[in-house]
Amino acid sequence: MERESRKRALSCLAPLYLALPNPAQSRISARNRYGRPLNMSRLLKHEEISRNKAWAGT
């Protein structure tokens, strides 16, 4: 019984937890759909390239 109410409380808190920018959550969201961690250096390189393209106006 107590576990059910705890589960319900957790399910209510889940959206709030997902909205928080805490490090554990960002580490979780830095994984792709298949659960593998994304290659962060590749991601940052792509972000830098797209920023340079936006700055160059292309």
C-alpha positions, 0 to 999 in steps of 0.5 A: 500500500505504502509502495503504491502511494510512493510510486504515485508520488514519484510518477507525479514528480517525474515531469518536474524532475525531467524539467530540472537541469541537474547534472544527473539528468543532463547526463541521462539526456546526453544518451541517444535513443538506444541508451548509448552515451553520445559522443560528446566531442562529436556533438560539440564539434557539430555545434561549433560548426553549426554556430560558425555557419550561422555566423557566416550566414550560410 
